[in-house]
Amino acid sequence: QVQLVESGGGSVQSGESLRLSCAASGVTQRPYCMAWFRQAPGKEREGVATIYTSNYDTNVADSVKGRFTISQDGAWNLVLQMNGLRPEDTAMYYCAADPGMTSWQALHLGGMSTHLGGMEYWGKGTLVTISS
């Protein structure tokens, strides 16, 4: 069973940086798409950044492009480097993984619940709060 555990969230001021990590366990050796999503209070979950583990193909949401970077640290550790944080980045951030989606599919379609076709595996989330 795949397990995903996020860490690195916290409270910072506008303009500062945070680095989120996701430790994955229980994965097989086949390629996976791994991703970061976020959900702000009262809003739908949205894709932030995705990466396909076999070819490192990445996709990043327009709202964070140029500020956030997704990468792999080792075989199954996912990192989201967030620079230039803004109050609108405040949200619960989730790590997710899926063996069948492409990086693009995950970003645009993966945020739905698993039973509706979203990403197969989800972490419990880490809270990011940005104050102005």
N, CA and C of each residue as an Amber inpcrd file, in Angstrom:
protein
   396
   0.8460000  -1.1810000   0.0000000   0.0000000   0.0000000   0.0000000
   0.8890000   1.2410000   0.0000000   0.6110000   2.1480000  -0.9260000
   1.3880000   3.3810000  -1.0110000   0.9750000   4.3290000   0.1110000
   1.9520000   4.8780000   0.7820000   1.7030000   5.8920000   1.8140000
   2.5020000   7.1420000   1.4890000   1.8750000   8.2890000   1.6720000
   2.5010000   9.5720000   1.3840000   2.4120000  10.4400000   2.6340000
   3.5290000  10.9850000   3.0580000   3.5680000  11.8090000   4.2610000
   4.2270000  13.1450000   3.9320000   3.4460000  14.2120000   4.0730000
   3.9490000  15.5440000   3.7850000   4.5620000  16.1790000   5.0260000
   5.4910000  17.0950000   4.7930000   6.0770000  17.8860000   5.8750000
   6.5630000  19.2140000   5.3090000   6.8230000  20.1610000   6.2000000
   7.4010000  21.4240000   5.7780000   6.4660000  22.6060000   5.7700000
   5.1890000  22.3770000   6.0400000   4.2660000  23.4990000   6.0740000
   4.5400000  24.4050000   7.2600000   3.9040000  25.5610000   7.2590000
   4.0840000  26.4990000   8.3590000   3.4980000  27.8440000   8.0250000
   3.7830000  28.7980000   8.8840000   3.2870000  30.1600000   8.7120000
   4.4550000  31.0850000   8.4330000   4.3830000  31.7970000   7.3120000
   5.4220000  32.7540000   6.9500000   4.7660000  34.0160000   6.4300000
   5.5880000  35.0290000   6.2160000   5.0660000  36.2810000   5.6900000
   5.1920000  36.3160000   4.1680000   4.4130000  37.2030000   3.5960000
   4.4230000  37.3790000   2.1450000   5.8420000  37.6540000   1.6480000
   6.2210000  36.9810000   0.5600000   7.5470000  37.1460000  -0.0140000
   8.5600000  36.1210000   0.4440000   8.2510000  35.4240000   1.5180000
   9.1870000  34.4330000   2.0340000   9.0320000  33.0940000   1.3020000
   9.8200000  32.1230000   1.7360000   9.8590000  30.8230000   1.0610000
   9.5520000  29.6900000   2.0300000   9.0710000  28.5980000   1.4760000
   8.8930000  27.3530000   2.2040000   9.2620000  26.2050000   1.2840000
   9.6840000  25.0980000   1.8930000  10.0230000  23.8970000   1.1330000
   9.2090000  22.7450000   1.6960000   8.3170000  22.2210000   0.8740000
   7.4980000  21.0870000   1.2810000   8.1550000  19.7980000   0.8040000
   8.0490000  18.7670000   1.6190000   8.5620000  17.4520000   1.2450000
   7.4650000  16.4220000   1.3780000   7.5640000  15.3820000   0.5740000
   6.6200000  14.2700000   0.6270000   7.4280000  12.9910000   0.5640000
   7.3150000  12.1860000   1.6000000   8.0010000  10.8910000   1.6340000
   7.0260000   9.8100000   1.2280000   7.3680000   9.0840000   0.1810000
   6.5150000   8.0180000  -0.3240000   7.0870000   6.6690000   0.0660000
   6.2250000   5.7830000   0.4780000   6.6370000   4.4200000   0.7880000
   5.6280000   3.4500000   0.2060000   6.0800000   2.2310000   0.0100000
   5.1800000   1.2120000  -0.5090000   4.9860000   1.2530000  -2.0130000
   5.7470000   2.1030000  -2.7060000   5.5750000   2.1780000  -4.1560000
   6.3710000   1.0750000  -4.8350000   5.8960000   0.6680000  -5.9890000
   6.6200000  -0.3030000  -6.7880000   7.6060000   0.4540000  -7.6730000
   8.3280000  -0.2390000  -8.4930000   9.3410000   0.3880000  -9.3210000
   8.7840000   0.9810000 -10.6110000   7.4890000   0.7340000 -10.8950000
   6.9620000   1.2800000 -12.1380000   6.8880000   2.7960000 -12.0530000
   6.8550000   3.4680000 -13.2040000   6.7500000   4.9320000 -13.1470000
   5.4590000   5.3940000 -12.4970000   5.5290000   6.4980000 -11.8200000
   4.3830000   7.1170000 -11.1890000   4.3410000   8.5850000 -11.5920000
   3.1680000   9.1380000 -11.5870000   3.0580000  10.5820000 -11.5980000
   2.8890000  11.0120000 -10.1460000   3.7010000  11.9430000  -9.7140000
   3.5830000  12.4740000  -8.3650000   3.2640000  13.9510000  -8.4630000
   2.5290000  14.4350000  -7.4890000   1.9770000  15.7760000  -7.6420000
   1.7290000  16.4540000  -6.3090000   1.6430000  17.7720000  -6.3810000
   1.1960000  18.5900000  -5.2610000  -0.1180000  19.2590000  -5.6500000
  -1.0670000  19.1690000  -4.7510000  -2.3310000  19.8680000  -4.8850000
  -2.4980000  20.7750000  -3.6700000  -3.4400000  21.6930000  -3.7710000
  -3.7600000  22.5220000  -2.6130000  -5.2520000  22.8180000  -2.5940000
  -5.7290000  23.0690000  -1.3920000  -7.1270000  23.4170000  -1.2160000
  -7.2380000  24.5060000  -0.1720000  -7.7260000  25.6420000  -0.6010000
  -7.9650000  26.7570000   0.3070000  -9.3770000  26.6510000   0.8600000
  -9.6310000  27.2540000   2.0150000 -10.9780000  27.1990000   2.6000000
 -12.0280000  27.6940000   1.6230000 -13.0730000  26.8970000   1.4280000
 -14.1630000  27.2930000   0.5660000 -13.9070000  27.1420000  -0.9160000
 -12.7530000  26.6000000  -1.2710000 -12.4140000  26.4530000  -2.6790000
 -12.1850000  24.9890000  -3.0290000 -12.2420000  24.6860000  -4.3070000
 -11.9730000  23.3330000  -4.7610000 -10.4690000  23.0590000  -4.7470000
 -10.1620000  21.7850000  -4.6570000  -8.7540000  21.3770000  -4.7030000
  -8.2110000  21.6300000  -6.1120000  -7.0030000  22.1550000  -6.1820000
  -6.4200000  22.4690000  -7.4820000  -5.0070000  21.9170000  -7.5940000
  -4.6280000  21.5710000  -8.7950000  -3.2840000  21.0920000  -9.0410000
  -2.2860000  22.2310000  -8.9660000  -1.1650000  21.9980000  -8.3370000
  -0.1160000  23.0010000  -8.2060000   1.0570000  22.6580000  -9.1180000
   1.5580000  21.4430000  -8.9950000   2.7000000  21.0200000  -9.8030000
   2.7590000  19.5060000  -9.8290000   3.1900000  18.9700000 -10.9650000
   3.2470000  17.5200000 -11.1250000   4.5520000  17.1110000 -11.7860000
   4.9360000  15.8640000 -11.5650000   6.1490000  15.3350000 -12.1930000
   5.9730000  13.8600000 -12.4640000   6.4390000  13.4030000 -13.6380000
   6.3810000  11.9890000 -13.9910000   7.7540000  11.4040000 -13.6930000
   7.7750000  10.3540000 -12.8720000   9.0520000   9.9160000 -12.3120000
  10.0160000   9.3150000 -13.3190000   9.5200000   8.8130000 -14.4640000
  10.4350000   8.1440000 -15.3930000  11.1730000   9.1150000 -16.2960000
  10.5280000  10.2120000 -16.6730000  11.1840000  11.1470000 -17.5940000
  11.2590000  12.5650000 -17.0520000  10.8100000  12.7520000 -15.7940000
  10.8590000  14.0440000 -15.1200000  10.0460000  15.1220000 -15.8310000
   9.0850000  14.7130000 -16.6370000   8.1840000  15.6810000 -17.2590000
   7.3880000  16.3890000 -16.1640000   7.4110000  17.7090000 -16.1790000
   6.7320000  18.4630000 -15.1300000   5.6980000  19.4100000 -15.7210000
   4.6980000  19.6890000 -14.9320000   3.7060000  20.7060000 -15.2640000
   3.4560000  21.5410000 -14.0200000   3.3110000  22.8240000 -14.2070000
   3.1220000  23.7430000 -13.0870000   1.9460000  24.6540000 -13.3960000
   1.0920000  24.8710000 -12.4200000  -0.0650000  25.7410000 -12.6000000
   0.3820000  27.1630000 -12.9020000  -0.3860000  27.8500000 -13.7380000
  -0.0490000  29.2220000 -14.1100000   0.0560000  30.1330000 -12.8860000
  -0.7520000  29.8680000 -11.8800000  -0.7930000  30.7360000 -10.7080000
   0.5000000  30.7040000  -9.8930000   1.3080000  29.6750000 -10.0750000
   2.5420000  29.5640000  -9.3020000   3.7790000  29.4860000 -10.1840000
   3.5860000  29.5590000 -11.4870000   4.7100000  29.4260000 -12.4150000
   5.7360000  30.5390000 -12.1590000   6.9900000  30.1380000 -12.1210000
   8.0520000  31.0930000 -11.8380000   8.3350000  31.2760000 -10.3640000
   7.4670000  30.7650000  -9.5180000   7.6620000  30.8810000  -8.0630000
   7.8410000  29.5280000  -7.3930000   7.1290000  28.5030000  -7.8780000
   7.1870000  27.1740000  -7.2830000   7.9300000  26.2280000  -8.2300000
   8.6880000  25.3210000  -7.6360000   9.4280000  24.3230000  -8.4050000
   9.2080000  22.9510000  -7.7870000   8.8440000  21.9770000  -8.6270000
   8.6710000  20.6090000  -8.1570000   9.8950000  19.7930000  -8.5720000
  10.3200000  18.9020000  -7.6910000  11.4690000  18.0700000  -8.0050000
  11.4200000  16.7900000  -7.1870000  12.2540000  15.8550000  -7.5710000
  12.4030000  14.6090000  -6.8130000  13.7280000  14.6600000  -6.0610000
  13.6960000  14.2720000  -4.8260000  14.8950000  14.1860000  -4.0060000
  15.0710000  12.7190000  -3.6510000  15.8440000  12.0000000  -4.4550000
  15.9170000  10.5620000  -4.2890000  14.8020000   9.8980000  -5.0680000
  14.6730000   8.6140000  -4.8970000  13.7430000   7.8500000  -5.7250000
  12.2780000   8.1880000  -5.4440000  11.9550000   8.3400000  -4.1820000
  10.5440000   8.4960000  -3.8430000  10.2920000   9.6020000  -2.8320000
  11.0600000  10.6490000  -2.9230000  10.7940000  11.8360000  -2.1250000
  10.5020000  12.9940000  -3.0610000   9.3980000  13.6340000  -2.8220000
   8.9390000  14.7280000  -3.6620000   9.1110000  16.0400000  -2.9220000
   9.5680000  17.0540000  -3.6500000   9.8220000  18.3550000  -3.0340000
   9.0700000  19.4360000  -3.8000000   8.5290000  20.3930000  -3.0700000
   7.9510000  21.5850000  -3.6720000   8.6310000  22.7890000  -3.0320000
   9.4720000  23.4530000  -3.8050000  10.1190000  24.6630000  -3.3470000
   9.2310000  25.8420000  -3.7010000   8.8130000  26.5910000  -2.6810000
   7.8760000  27.6920000  -2.8900000   8.5670000  28.9920000  -2.5130000
   8.7810000  29.8470000  -3.4990000   9.4010000  31.1480000  -3.2840000
   8.4010000  32.2550000  -3.5730000   8.6530000  33.4210000  -3.0600000
   7.7740000  34.5500000  -3.3210000   6.3390000  34.2840000  -2.9150000
   6.1600000  33.7080000  -1.7530000   4.8180000  33.3180000  -1.3230000
   3.9080000  34.5260000  -1.1390000   2.6390000  34.3040000  -1.4410000
   1.6220000  35.3550000  -1.3640000   0.4890000  34.8860000  -0.4630000
  -0.2920000  35.8010000   0.0860000  -1.4280000  35.3850000   0.9160000
  -2.3690000  34.4200000   0.1980000  -2.5280000  34.5710000  -1.1070000
  -3.4230000  33.6780000  -1.8460000  -2.8730000  32.2640000  -1.9960000
  -1.6440000  32.0300000  -1.5890000  -1.0870000  30.6790000  -1.5720000
  -1.4730000  29.9190000  -0.3050000  -2.1350000  30.5960000   0.6210000
  -2.5660000  29.9410000   1.8440000  -3.5340000  28.8080000   1.5360000
  -3.2090000  27.6200000   2.0070000  -4.0240000  26.4370000   1.7100000
  -3.4440000  25.2280000   2.4250000  -4.2170000  24.1550000   2.4130000
  -3.6810000  22.8520000   2.7850000  -3.0610000  22.2610000   1.5210000
  -1.8210000  21.8300000   1.6270000  -1.1140000  21.2720000   0.4910000
  -1.0330000  19.7540000   0.6310000  -1.3850000  19.0620000  -0.4490000
  -1.4330000  17.6130000  -0.4460000  -0.4620000  17.0410000  -1.4760000
   0.1790000  15.9760000  -1.0860000   0.9810000  15.1760000  -2.0020000
   0.1060000  14.0480000  -2.5350000   0.2740000  13.7080000  -3.7980000
  -0.5230000  12.6420000  -4.3930000   0.3150000  11.8580000  -5.3880000
  -0.1120000  10.6280000  -5.6480000   0.6040000   9.7760000  -6.5960000
  -0.3940000   8.9330000  -7.3750000  -0.0430000   8.6410000  -8.6210000
  -0.9040000   7.8160000  -9.4640000  -0.0460000   7.1230000 -10.5090000
  -0.2360000   5.8160000 -10.7050000   0.6040000   5.0950000 -11.6620000
   0.1540000   5.2290000 -13.1080000  -1.0300000   5.8130000 -13.3380000
  -1.5760000   5.7960000 -14.6820000  -1.6580000   7.1410000 -15.3840000
  -1.5650000   8.2340000 -14.6310000  -1.7600000   9.5430000 -15.2420000
  -0.4600000  10.1100000 -15.7890000  -0.5900000  10.9070000 -16.8280000
   0.5480000  11.7030000 -17.2710000   0.6560000  12.9340000 -16.3810000
   1.7590000  13.6340000 -16.5110000   1.9520000  14.8370000 -15.7160000
   0.8740000  15.8650000 -16.0110000   0.5100000  16.0160000 -17.2760000
  -0.5210000  17.0010000 -17.6470000  -1.8850000  16.5860000 -17.1010000
  -2.2280000  15.3160000 -17.2540000  -3.5200000  14.8220000 -16.7540000
  -3.6420000  15.0440000 -15.2550000  -2.5760000  14.7630000 -14.5430000
  -2.6200000  14.9050000 -13.0960000  -2.8840000  16.3600000 -12.6990000
  -2.2130000  17.2960000 -13.3580000  -2.3700000  18.6970000 -12.9880000
  -3.7980000  19.1780000 -13.2060000  -4.3840000  18.7710000 -14.3310000
  -5.6830000  19.3150000 -14.7150000  -6.8680000  18.4640000 -14.2830000
  -6.6510000  17.1740000 -14.0670000  -7.7610000  16.2720000 -13.7590000
  -7.5800000  15.5180000 -12.4500000  -6.3770000  15.5570000 -11.8940000
  -6.0850000  14.6710000 -10.7810000  -6.6350000  15.0920000  -9.4370000
  -7.1720000  16.2920000  -9.3270000  -7.6070000  16.7800000  -8.0410000
  -8.9430000  16.2380000  -7.5560000  -9.6340000  15.5490000  -8.4280000
 -10.9190000  14.9710000  -8.0210000 -10.6900000  13.8330000  -7.0400000
 -11.7380000  13.4570000  -6.3510000 -11.6560000  12.3030000  -5.4590000
 -11.2820000  11.0640000  -6.2740000 -10.6100000  10.1340000  -5.6090000
 -10.1300000   8.9390000  -6.2960000 -11.2620000   8.2020000  -6.9940000
 -12.4200000   8.0870000  -6.3380000 -13.5350000   7.3200000  -6.9190000
 -14.1490000   8.0320000  -8.1240000 -13.7850000   9.3000000  -8.3290000
 -14.2610000  10.0360000  -9.4980000 -13.1950000  10.1330000 -10.5780000
 -12.0920000   9.4430000 -10.3660000 -11.0460000   9.4340000 -11.3810000
  -9.8230000  10.2550000 -11.0480000  -9.7610000  10.7950000  -9.8310000
  -8.6040000  11.5740000  -9.4310000  -7.4160000  10.6990000  -9.0840000
  -6.3820000  11.3280000  -8.5250000  -5.1720000  10.6100000  -8.1570000
  -5.5080000   9.4540000  -7.2210000  -4.7380000   8.3640000  -7.3520000
  -5.0780000   7.1650000  -6.5950000  -4.6750000   7.2530000  -5.1280000
  -3.5340000   7.8730000  -4.8480000  -3.0330000   7.9130000  -3.4720000
  -2.8480000   9.3510000  -3.0220000  -3.2100000   9.6090000  -1.7630000
  -3.1530000  10.9620000  -1.2110000  -2.5220000  10.9490000   0.1690000
  -1.7600000  12.0030000   0.4570000  -1.3010000  12.2190000   1.8170000
  -2.3600000  12.9590000   2.6060000  -2.0810000  13.1970000   3.8760000
  -3.0440000  13.8730000   4.7490000  -2.9480000  15.3900000   4.6770000
  -1.8790000  15.8980000   4.0970000  -1.7550000  17.3270000   3.8940000
  -0.8840000  18.0280000   4.9180000  -0.3810000  19.1890000   4.5260000
   0.3720000  20.0630000   5.4180000  -0.0950000  21.4870000   5.1680000
  -0.3120000  22.2310000   6.2470000  -0.9280000  23.5550000   6.1440000
   0.1220000  24.6280000   5.8940000  -0.1590000  25.4660000   4.9130000
   0.6900000  26.6100000   4.5890000  -0.1350000  27.8800000   4.7760000
   0.3630000  28.7840000   5.6010000  -0.3430000  30.0350000   5.8720000
   0.5920000  31.1980000   5.5810000   0.1320000  32.0920000   4.7300000
   0.9440000  33.2510000   4.3510000   0.2430000  34.5180000   4.8270000
   0.9340000  35.3050000   5.6040000   0.3640000  36.5600000   6.0910000
   0.9570000  37.7300000   5.3170000   0.1410000  38.7690000   5.1580000
   0.5920000  39.9430000   4.3880000   1.3360000  40.9310000   5.2520000
